Amino acid sequence: MRVVVVDDQQLMREGLVALLDLVDDVEVAGDAGDGEEALRLVAELRPDVVLMDLRMPVMDGVEATRRIARDHPEVAVVVLTTYDDDRSVDSALLAGACGYLTKDAGRAEIAAALRSAAAGQSTFSAAVSRRLVEALSRAAPPPVSACPDGLTVREVEVLRLAAGGLSNAEIGSALFIAETTVKTHINNAFAKIGVRNRTEAAAYARDRLL
């Protein structure tokens, strides 16, 4: 998979490039020091995944992620940042990021997140996953008032949570159903709404369900 690395700290950026060069199935196509430069590289190089820092000069990672999701929906974005506070996580996910890691992640965790993103799946650090599950446990999901495209109420609930970046296991915990049942609902929903992966499903959910 072809990856663009984005981080404003040169030492961190060069370290990530060197680290990813050791991963057999990763090719670092380019690296950028801010969001604006990242957009130029994405348009030019058409990578599979962008590994994106959040707080950068010129254009931050949230705005760069939003523009990549809008203009290049086939390119997945995985955030790699120092910050795991609610505001940073929410901003990145709402912008369209499909993964969120903190900079204490190791090479294996980063590589796994990139592979998941390239396959249309979401990956989060353990701390971020716990925060998402806690947030769901504190607030009841909004009632389903309409089910477009032949979706069932449960399929709408699952799509909403998937759009929020939760894994099948986390969705199952939130809805008190088995992970295999979640997978069945997702497969059925994907077929009904005509999407191929979670990135496309998240865009559908933002437009039609959220």
N, C-alpha and C positions, 0 to 999 in steps of 0.2 A: 504494500500500500504506500502511496505517496503522501508525505506529510509536510506541511509548512509549520515552522516553529516561530511563535511570536512572543517576544519578551523584551522590555526596554532595557534590562540590565544585561550588558554585553557578556559578562562572565557567566551569568545564568543561562543565557541563550546559547553560548558556545558549549557550555557543559551539557545542555539538553541535546544539542546536535551530536556531540561526541557519544553521549549515552545511547541515543537512538541508532547511531551508526553500528552499534554492536548487536542490534536486533535484526535477525535474519530477514524477516518479511517486511521490514520498513526501509523506505528510501526517503531521506530528507531532501525534498525538492527545492527548498529555499528557507530563509529565515528573515524575520523583520523585527524592527525595533519599536514599532508603534502600529496602531490600528489602520492608519491611512496607508502605510506601506504594505501592510498585510492585505488590504483590499486589492492593491495593484498586483501583488504576487498571485493571489487567488484567481484574478481575472486572466493573468498571463499563463500560469502553470497548471491550473485546474487540478489541484490536489484532491485526494480522497478525504483527508481530515486536516483540520487546523488545530494545533495545540496552542491555546490562547491564554495569555496573561490578561488580567482585568484592568489594573491601574497603570496606565501608560500616558505619556504626553501626546499631544497632537490630536489623537483620537483614542479613547479608551477601549478596552476589550468588549464591553457591553455593546457599545454602538457599532463596533466592527462586526460583532457576532450578529446583531440585528440586520445589518446590511448584507452580510454573507447569506443569512437565511432567506432574505428577500430576493436577492439577485442571483444567488447560486445555491438553490435548495438541495442540489445533489452533493454539496460539500458539507460534511459534518464538522461540528466544532466541539472540542473538548477543552474545558477551562482548566488551567493549572495555575493556581494562585496561592498566595499566603493566607488569604482571608476566607473564613467559612461562616461569617455572620449571616443572619437571616436576610439582610438587605442585599448583600453581594450574591448570595445563592439565588434569591428570588429574581433579581435583575437579570442574571445570566440565563436562567431557565426561561423567563418570559421573552428574552431576546432570541431564544432558539437554540441554546446550547443543549447538546444531548449527553454531556458528561461533565462532571465537576470533581476535580481532585485538588488536594492541597499539596504544597511543595515538599512535604515530608514523604510523599509517595516514592516508592522505589521503582527501579527499571521495569520489573515484571508487572507491577500494577499499572504503570503508565502504558506499557505495551498492550496489556489486556484491554485497557480502556480505549485505546486507538482501534484495536481490532473490533471491539463491540460497536464503536461508532461507525466504522466503515461498513459493518453489517446491518446498520440501521437500528441498533440497540443502544440503550442508555447504561451508563456506569457512573457510580458516585462513590466517593470515599465513605468509610464507615461512619464518620462523624456527620457527614451531610445526610446520609441515608437515615440515621437515627433522628436527625432534626426533622426530616420530611415526614417520617412516621409519627413523631410526636405532634407535629402540626395537624396531621390528619386526625389523630385521636382527640385533639382538643376541639375540633370543629366538625360538626356534622356536614356531610356533603350536601350541596344545594339540591333541592328537589328536582326531579326530572319532569319538566312540564310538557316536553314534546320530544318525540323520537323520530328524527328524519331518516330517510333512506331505508326504512324497514327495520331499523335497529330496535332491539328490545331495551327495556329500562336498564337491565343489568349490563348490557353491552355499552350503553351510554356511560354508566358509572365507571366501567373499566376503562373506556377511552379517555374519560376526564382524568383519571389517575395516571394513566400511561402518559398523557400529555404533560402532566406535572413531573414526569421523569422517574416515576417509581418502577421498580422491577416487578416481574410477575409475582415473586414471593412477597414483596411489600404490598402489592395490591391485594393479594390473598389475605394478608394479615389485616389490612384496613377494612376489607369487606367480609371477613370471616368465612372465606371459601378456600378450597384447595388450590394450590398453584396450577395443577393440571386443568382445573375448571377455568381458571383465569386464561390459560393458554387457549382453551377451546373458544371462550368468548372473544378473545382477540382475533383469532383466525376467522371466526364467523363475521366479526365486525369489519375486518379488513376486506373480506370478499364483498360485503354489502356496499361499502363506501368506495371500493375501487382503489385502495392504496396498497403499496408493496412493503412498507416498513414503518417503524415508529416515528421517524422524522416526518413522513408524509401524514401519518395519522395525527401527530401533534398539531400540524398546520390545520388539518381538517377540524380538530377539536377546538382550536382557538377561534376558527371562523364560524363554526356552527353550534358548538356545545357550551363554550365557556362564557 
